[in-house]
Amino acid sequence: MDAGFLRSNEWRREWIASLTRAVNEGIVENEEWVSGKVGFSLHGVPLEFEVTVPATPVKPQRMLPVFQQLANTFAVGAEEVVASEGQPVSCRAGCGACCRQPVPITETEVYHIAELVEGFDEPRRSEVKRRFKAAADHFNSTGWYDRFADHVRRSSNLSLEEGFPEGVRLVREYFAAGVACPFLENESCSIHPDRPVSCREYLVTSPAENCSDLSPTNIARVEFPLKPSKALQKLGSMGDFDEIGFPVLSRALELAERFPEHFDLKPGPEWLKDFFDEALKDEKPTAERSESASDHA
């Protein structure tokens, strides 16, 4: 994939303008929803989807389907780009090696996952809860969660070159424990439509068998021009998870119980604006962002 293109602002401006028009000029189908069509081109690949957001104030969990769709759209476009360059994505159902990594999730997804599990029928609900507890107990007992949190805190003051080796070591340590995601069944994701956004962004073109031995040198990940998961880390943050760095999927139920949810309520278009302010803040000059925000306020 053309890294220069992916880092450029040209496609981003086209896409954010399209999305802003869709929301601000969308059709109010009823008192509760605003809809519009979003279209843009990713490296010559046309991408289009319908975005529908709540018009009334909601908590960020209600917005997850929108952000999941964004991640899916980028994944489709990125997959088509690398395939056109002779490097097809090798990820397939039944290849669950990556489901033994410390999957990063967002605060919003912590509570979404807890609600999802509570909605399971028995005996599945109890079995999945048992898996979550076993995983959390293991990594709490080994001190991995605490060491990971300490690494995240220290990394904020380190360069990428300084912090990367320790991050890799911690990820490999977690992976070596062989503790599968509580939702992994028959080496496939049992909640695929509801899987975390970071899972949607994890695509590789290297041979699938390489994923059984995590190493930056033998796994070729597909580049994404923008990662919704990065913006979602900040979206609606209550600050409760600051002490742990950021949550990983295996402790979602533990954290949901430990920190009762108290998200703000905002209309869907406001959540979208917050999302893109966060997603693009490192890409657009401050003055340009301010002008853009005032244009669409």
C-alpha positions in Angstrom: 0.0 0.0 0.0 1.3 3.5 -0.8 2.3 4.8 2.6 2.6 8.3 1.3 -1.0 8.2 0.1 -2.2 6.8 3.4 -0.5 9.5 5.4 -1.8 12.3 3.1 -4.7 14.6 4.0 -6.3 14.6 0.6 -8.5 11.6 1.0 -9.2 12.5 4.6 -10.6 15.9 3.7 -12.8 14.3 1.0 -14.0 11.7 3.5 -14.7 14.0 6.4 -16.4 16.5 4.2 -18.6 13.7 2.8 -19.5 12.5 6.3 -20.1 16.0 7.6 -22.5 16.7 4.8 -24.3 13.4 5.3 -24.9 14.2 9.0 -25.6 18.0 8.7 -27.7 17.7 5.5 -29.1 14.3 6.3 -32.7 13.4 6.1 -34.5 13.4 9.5 -36.5 10.3 9.0 -38.2 10.7 12.3 -37.6 12.4 15.6 -35.0 9.9 16.7 -32.7 9.3 13.7 -30.6 11.3 11.2 -29.4 9.5 8.1 -27.2 10.3 5.2 -25.0 8.6 2.6 -21.2 8.8 2.9 -19.0 8.2 -0.1 -15.2 8.5 -0.7 -12.3 6.9 -2.5 -9.5 5.1 -0.9 -6.5 4.8 -3.2 -8.8 4.7 -6.2 -11.2 2.2 -4.5 -14.7 3.8 -4.2 -16.3 3.2 -0.8 -19.8 4.2 0.2 -22.1 3.4 3.0 -25.2 4.8 4.7 -24.7 6.4 8.1 -27.7 6.7 10.5 -27.1 8.2 14.0 -29.5 9.0 16.9 -30.8 12.5 16.8 -31.6 12.5 20.5 -29.0 12.4 23.3 -27.5 8.9 23.8 -24.6 7.2 25.5 -21.6 6.3 23.3 -22.5 2.6 23.3 -25.4 3.4 21.0 -22.9 4.8 18.5 -20.7 1.7 18.4 -22.5 0.2 15.3 -21.6 3.4 13.4 -17.9 3.2 14.4 -17.9 -0.6 13.7 -19.2 0.2 10.2 -16.4 2.8 9.7 -13.8 0.2 10.7 -15.4 -2.4 8.4 -15.4 0.1 5.5 -11.7 0.9 6.0 -10.9 -2.8 6.3 -12.7 -3.6 3.0 -10.9 -0.7 1.2 -7.5 -1.6 2.7 -8.0 -5.3 1.8 -8.8 -4.5 -1.8 -5.7 -2.2 -2.1 -3.3 -4.9 -0.8 -5.0 -7.5 -3.0 -4.5 -5.4 -6.0 -0.8 -5.3 -5.2 -0.6 -9.1 -5.1 -0.6 -9.3 -1.3 -4.0 -10.7 -0.3 -5.1 -10.8 3.3 -4.5 -14.2 4.8 -6.9 -14.0 7.8 -9.6 -16.7 7.6 -12.3 -18.1 9.9 -10.7 -20.9 12.0 -7.3 -19.1 12.2 -7.5 -17.9 15.8 -3.9 -17.3 16.8 -4.4 -13.6 17.0 -7.2 -14.2 19.5 -4.6 -15.0 22.2 -3.1 -11.5 22.1 -3.9 -8.8 24.6 -6.7 -7.2 22.5 -7.0 -3.5 23.2 -10.6 -2.3 23.7 -12.1 1.1 24.6 -14.1 2.2 27.6 -17.3 2.2 25.5 -16.6 -1.4 24.4 -16.0 -2.6 28.0 -19.6 -1.9 28.9 -20.9 -3.0 25.5 -19.2 -6.4 26.1 -20.6 -6.7 29.6 -24.1 -6.0 28.2 -23.5 -8.5 25.4 -22.6 -11.3 27.8 -25.5 -10.6 30.1 -27.8 -11.0 27.1 -26.5 -14.6 26.4 -28.8 -17.5 27.1 -27.7 -20.1 29.6 -25.5 -22.1 29.8 -23.5 -19.9 27.4 -23.6 -16.9 29.7 -22.1 -18.7 32.6 -19.5 -20.4 30.5 -18.3 -17.2 28.9 -18.2 -15.5 32.4 -16.1 -18.4 33.6 -13.6 -17.9 30.8 -13.4 -14.2 31.5 -12.8 -14.8 35.2 -10.1 -17.5 34.5 -8.3 -15.2 32.1 -8.4 -12.2 34.4 -7.4 -14.3 37.4 -4.4 -15.6 35.5 -3.0 -12.2 34.4 -3.8 -10.6 37.7 -1.9 -13.3 39.5 1.2 -13.0 37.3 1.1 -9.2 37.6 0.8 -8.8 33.9 -2.0 -6.2 34.0 0.0 -4.1 36.5 3.2 -4.3 34.5 1.3 -3.4 31.3 -0.3 -0.4 33.0 3.1 0.7 34.2 4.5 0.4 30.7 1.7 2.4 29.2 2.3 5.2 31.7 6.1 5.3 31.2 5.7 5.1 27.4 4.0 8.5 27.3 7.4 10.0 28.1 9.4 7.7 25.8 10.0 7.8 22.0 8.6 5.0 19.9 12.1 3.5 19.6 12.5 3.5 23.4 9.1 2.1 24.3 8.6 -0.4 21.5 10.9 -3.2 22.7 9.2 -3.4 26.2 5.8 -3.3 24.6 6.7 -6.2 22.3 8.0 -8.2 25.2 4.8 -7.8 27.2 2.6 -8.7 24.2 4.8 -11.8 23.6 4.5 -12.8 27.3 0.7 -12.5 27.2 0.6 -14.5 24.0 2.9 -17.2 25.4 0.4 -17.9 28.2 -1.9 -19.3 25.5 -5.0 -17.8 27.1 -7.7 -17.5 24.4 -10.2 -14.7 24.1 -13.3 -15.8 26.1 -15.3 -15.5 22.9 -13.1 -17.9 20.8 -14.9 -21.1 19.9 -13.5 -23.7 17.5 -10.7 -21.2 16.7 -13.3 -18.7 15.4 -14.9 -15.6 16.9 -18.3 -16.4 18.3 -19.3 -12.7 18.4 -17.9 -11.7 15.0 -20.6 -9.0 14.3 -19.9 -7.5 17.7 -16.2 -8.0 17.9 -14.0 -5.0 19.1 -13.0 -2.4 16.6 -9.3 -3.2 17.1 -10.1 -6.8 15.9 -11.6 -5.4 12.7 -8.3 -3.5 12.1 -6.0 -6.5 12.6 -5.4 -7.9 9.1 -2.2 -9.5 7.9 -0.8 -10.5 4.5 1.9 -12.8 5.9 1.2 -16.5 6.0 -1.4 -17.4 8.6 1.0 -19.8 10.3 3.3 -16.9 11.1 0.8 -15.6 13.6 1.5 -18.5 15.9 4.9 -16.8 16.7 4.5 -13.1 17.3 7.3 -11.1 15.9 7.4 -7.7 14.2 9.7 -9.3 11.6 7.5 -12.2 10.5 4.0 -10.6 10.6 3.0 -8.2 7.8 0.1 -6.1 9.0 -2.1 -4.2 6.6 -1.8 -0.4 7.1 -5.0 1.5 7.8 -5.3 5.2 6.7 -7.2 6.0 9.9 -8.0 3.7 12.8 -11.4 4.2 14.5 -10.0 2.3 17.5 -7.5 5.1 18.2 -10.2 7.8 18.3 -12.5 5.6 20.3 -9.9 5.3 23.1 -10.8 8.9 24.0 -14.4 9.1 23.0 -16.6 9.7 26.1 -13.8 8.7 28.4 -14.8 9.0 32.1 -11.2 8.9 33.3 -11.9 5.8 35.5 -9.4 3.7 33.5 -6.5 6.1 33.6 -4.7 4.0 36.2 -4.7 0.9 34.0 -3.4 2.5 30.8 -6.2 1.2 28.6 -8.3 -1.9 29.0 -7.7 -5.2 27.3 -10.6 -7.5 26.4 -9.8 -10.3 28.8 -10.6 -8.0 31.8 -13.7 -6.4 30.4 -16.2 -7.9 32.8 -13.9 -7.2 35.8 -13.6 -3.6 34.8 -17.3 -3.1 34.1 -18.1 -4.4 37.6 -15.3 -2.4 39.3 -16.2 0.9 37.5 -19.9 1.5 37.1 -20.7 3.3 33.9 -21.6 7.0 34.0 -21.1 8.2 30.4 -22.5 11.6 29.2 -25.4 11.8 26.9 -25.0 13.5 23.5 -26.9 13.5 20.2 -25.4 11.3 17.5 -24.0 14.1 15.4 -22.1 15.5 18.4 -20.5 12.1 19.1 -19.5 11.9 15.4 -17.9 15.4 15.7 -16.0 14.3 18.9 -14.9 11.2 17.1 -13.4 13.0 14.1 -11.9 15.8 16.2 -10.0 13.1 18.0 -9.2 11.0 14.9 -7.8 13.9 12.9 -6.3 16.1 15.6 -2.7 14.9 14.7 -3.3 15.2 11.0 -4.7 18.7 10.5 -3.2 22.0 11.6 -5.0 23.5 14.6 -6.1 26.6 12.6 -7.6 24.4 9.9 -9.4 22.2 12.4 -10.9 25.3 14.1 -12.0 26.7 10.8 -13.5 23.4 9.8 -15.4 23.0 13.1 -16.8 26.5 12.8 -17.9 25.9 9.2 -20.1 22.9 10.4 -21.1 24.0 13.8 
